[in-house]
Amino acid sequence: MRYAYLFIAFTATLVVSIFGLRGQYSTKPPIDVFPEWAFPAMREQPRYRAQGESKYFADGRADRPLPAGVVASSHGFAGQPLRSADDHLYAGKKADGSFAAGFPKALKVDNSFIQRGRDRYTVYCLPCHGAVGDGNGITKSYGMGATPSYHIDRLRQMPEGEIFNTITHGKATMQSYADKVDTQDRWAIIAYVRALQRAQNGSAADVPAAHKSELGIK
């Protein structure tokens, strides 16, 4: 029985060597495992041409109306437009191509927006960046020690648009999150990151006068 297995292995290796690893160029067409004459339906699937006629639909058109809520063809990967009049919102950049500071005017940055950012941060960012943004997430226990703290001067002074760009396209060992976090949620995460930075580096002088008594500040 053992010799039978060896014979099968030898034969298979020989066949692959002869037909697949010849190391030569050939002008002949490849071997057709499913010839057209035997399986015509596999080669010639019925299809409609763009703007063609269709007897199936009552209006006689092959092109169908777009379903409700469909994303326009001008939009690219993960809902990000290929071209947009609002580069700040969708690319985090100004008209001259530099990274924009602050948040897009189209967004209302309020408490609910920051709370949404906190929710998305907890799901996607906390494992690496930590609960307070210090880079001490759970992944550090498994050898990922290159996650920076949000509280260093470089990241505190980084334009919001550049942070958006990093979430969208990734940087260094961080992969892109564009397929997981939509445009507005990326900005919400940035708003929450700014809140974390203020919380870690704030002082009594930052507390509005109307709320100082609540914290026992004179």
C-alpha positions as CSV (number, residue, x, y, z in Angstrom):
1,M,0.0,0.0,0.0
2,R,2.9,2.3,0.8
3,Y,4.3,1.8,-2.7
4,A,0.9,2.8,-4.2
5,Y,1.0,6.1,-2.4
6,L,4.6,6.7,-3.5
7,F,3.6,5.9,-7.1
8,I,0.7,8.3,-7.0
9,A,2.9,11.1,-5.5
10,F,5.5,10.5,-8.1
11,T,3.0,10.5,-10.9
12,A,1.4,13.8,-9.7
13,T,4.8,15.4,-9.4
14,L,5.7,14.3,-12.9
15,V,2.5,15.6,-14.4
16,V,2.8,19.0,-12.7
17,S,6.5,19.2,-13.8
18,I,5.6,18.5,-17.4
19,F,2.5,20.7,-17.8
20,G,3.1,23.4,-15.3
21,L,6.8,23.9,-14.8
22,R,8.3,23.6,-18.2
23,G,10.1,26.9,-18.0
24,Q,9.2,27.7,-21.6
25,Y,7.0,30.2,-23.4
26,S,4.3,28.9,-25.6
27,T,2.1,30.5,-28.3
28,K,-0.5,27.7,-28.0
29,P,-3.6,28.4,-26.0
30,P,-3.8,26.8,-22.5
31,I,-5.5,23.5,-22.0
32,D,-9.2,24.1,-21.8
33,V,-10.6,22.0,-18.9
34,F,-14.2,23.2,-19.6
35,P,-14.4,23.6,-23.4
36,E,-17.0,26.0,-24.8
37,W,-18.7,23.4,-26.9
38,A,-19.4,21.2,-23.8
39,F,-20.3,24.0,-21.4
40,P,-21.6,27.0,-23.5
41,A,-23.6,28.5,-20.6
42,M,-20.4,29.0,-18.6
43,R,-18.8,31.1,-21.3
44,E,-21.7,33.2,-22.5
45,Q,-23.8,34.4,-19.6
46,P,-26.8,36.5,-20.5
47,R,-26.2,40.2,-19.8
48,Y,-27.5,43.6,-20.7
49,R,-25.5,46.4,-22.2
50,A,-25.5,49.9,-20.6
51,Q,-28.5,51.9,-21.8
52,G,-29.8,48.8,-23.6
53,E,-33.2,47.4,-24.1
54,S,-34.9,44.9,-21.8
55,K,-38.1,43.1,-22.4
56,Y,-38.2,41.9,-18.8
57,F,-39.0,45.3,-17.2
58,A,-42.2,47.2,-17.9
59,D,-40.4,50.4,-19.0
60,G,-38.2,48.4,-21.5
61,R,-34.9,49.7,-20.1
62,A,-32.0,47.6,-19.0
63,D,-30.7,50.4,-16.7
64,R,-32.6,50.4,-13.4
65,P,-33.3,53.4,-11.0
66,L,-31.0,53.6,-8.0
67,P,-32.4,52.1,-4.8
68,A,-33.2,54.5,-1.9
69,G,-30.1,55.4,0.1
70,V,-27.5,54.2,-2.4
71,V,-24.1,55.9,-2.3
72,A,-23.4,58.0,-5.3
73,S,-20.7,56.8,-7.7
74,S,-18.6,59.9,-6.9
75,H,-17.9,58.4,-3.5
76,G,-14.9,56.1,-3.0
77,F,-13.8,53.6,-0.4
78,A,-15.7,53.6,2.9
79,G,-17.9,56.5,2.0
80,Q,-15.1,58.9,1.4
81,P,-15.7,61.0,-1.8
82,L,-13.0,60.9,-4.5
83,R,-13.5,64.6,-5.0
84,S,-15.4,66.9,-2.6
85,A,-16.0,70.5,-2.1
86,D,-15.5,70.0,1.6
87,D,-11.9,68.7,1.8
88,H,-11.8,69.6,5.5
89,L,-14.6,67.1,6.3
90,Y,-13.6,64.3,4.0
91,A,-9.8,64.6,3.8
92,G,-8.8,66.7,6.8
93,K,-7.1,69.2,4.5
94,K,-7.4,72.8,3.4
95,A,-7.7,73.9,-0.2
96,D,-3.9,74.2,-0.5
97,G,-3.5,70.5,0.5
98,S,-2.1,71.2,4.0
99,F,-3.7,69.6,7.1
100,A,-6.6,71.7,8.6
101,A,-6.8,72.7,12.2
102,G,-10.1,72.5,14.1
103,F,-13.2,70.7,13.1
104,P,-15.3,71.0,9.9
105,K,-18.1,73.6,10.0
106,A,-20.5,70.9,8.8
107,L,-20.2,69.1,12.2
108,K,-21.7,70.1,15.5
109,V,-19.2,69.4,18.2
110,D,-21.2,69.0,21.4
111,N,-21.5,66.6,24.3
112,S,-23.4,64.0,22.3
113,F,-20.8,64.1,19.5
114,I,-18.0,63.6,22.0
115,Q,-19.8,60.7,23.7
116,R,-20.2,59.1,20.2
117,G,-16.4,59.5,19.9
118,R,-15.9,57.9,23.3
119,D,-18.0,54.9,22.2
120,R,-16.1,54.5,18.9
121,Y,-12.7,55.1,20.7
122,T,-13.5,52.3,23.2
123,V,-14.2,49.9,20.3
124,Y,-11.4,50.7,17.9
125,C,-8.7,52.7,19.7
126,L,-8.6,51.8,23.4
127,P,-6.9,48.3,22.9
128,C,-3.7,50.0,21.7
129,H,-4.0,53.6,22.9
130,G,-5.3,52.9,26.4
131,A,-8.4,54.2,28.3
132,V,-6.8,57.6,28.9
133,G,-4.8,57.8,25.6
134,D,-1.4,57.2,27.2
135,G,-0.5,54.3,24.9
136,N,-0.9,51.7,27.6
137,G,-3.5,49.5,26.0
138,I,-3.8,45.8,26.4
139,T,-1.8,45.2,23.3
140,K,1.3,46.5,25.1
141,S,1.1,43.3,27.3
142,Y,1.5,41.3,24.2
143,G,4.6,43.0,22.9
144,M,3.3,46.1,21.0
145,G,5.3,48.8,22.8
146,A,5.4,51.4,20.0
147,T,2.0,53.0,20.6
148,P,2.6,56.7,21.5
149,S,0.8,58.7,24.2
150,Y,-1.6,61.3,23.0
151,H,-0.3,63.6,25.8
152,I,3.1,64.3,24.3
153,D,3.5,67.8,22.8
154,R,3.8,66.5,19.2
155,L,0.3,65.0,19.2
156,R,-1.2,67.7,21.3
157,Q,-0.1,70.3,18.8
158,M,-0.9,68.1,15.7
159,P,-3.7,69.6,13.5
160,E,-7.0,67.7,13.7
161,G,-6.9,67.1,10.0
162,E,-3.6,65.2,10.3
163,I,-5.1,63.0,13.0
164,F,-8.1,62.4,10.7
165,N,-5.6,61.5,7.9
166,T,-3.9,58.9,10.2
167,I,-7.2,57.2,11.1
168,T,-8.2,57.2,7.4
169,H,-4.9,55.9,5.9
170,G,-3.0,54.5,8.8
171,K,0.6,55.4,9.8
172,A,3.6,53.2,10.7
173,T,2.3,50.0,12.4
174,M,-1.2,51.4,12.6
175,Q,-3.5,50.2,9.8
176,S,-6.2,52.2,8.1
177,Y,-9.6,52.3,9.8
178,A,-11.5,53.8,6.9
179,D,-13.3,50.5,6.3
180,K,-14.4,50.3,10.0
181,V,-15.1,53.9,11.1
182,D,-17.1,56.3,8.9
183,T,-16.2,59.9,8.2
184,Q,-18.2,61.6,11.0
185,D,-17.2,58.9,13.6
186,R,-13.5,59.6,12.8
187,W,-14.1,63.3,13.7
188,A,-16.0,62.2,16.8
189,I,-13.0,60.1,17.9
190,I,-10.8,63.1,17.4
191,A,-13.1,65.2,19.5
192,Y,-12.9,62.7,22.3
193,V,-9.1,62.5,22.0
194,R,-8.9,66.2,22.4
195,A,-11.1,65.9,25.5
196,L,-8.7,63.3,26.9
197,Q,-5.8,65.6,26.3
198,R,-7.5,68.5,28.0
199,A,-8.4,66.2,31.0
200,Q,-4.7,65.2,31.4
201,N,-3.2,68.6,30.9
202,G,-5.9,70.9,32.2
203,S,-5.5,73.2,35.2
204,A,-7.8,75.1,37.6
205,A,-7.5,78.1,35.3
206,D,-9.3,76.2,32.5
207,V,-12.5,75.7,34.6
208,P,-15.2,78.3,33.8
209,A,-15.9,80.6,36.7
210,A,-19.5,79.4,36.9
211,H,-18.3,75.8,37.6
212,K,-15.4,76.4,39.9
213,S,-17.6,76.2,43.0
214,E,-18.8,72.8,42.0
215,L,-15.2,71.5,42.1
216,G,-14.3,73.4,45.3
217,I,-12.0,75.8,43.4
218,K,-11.8,79.4,44.7
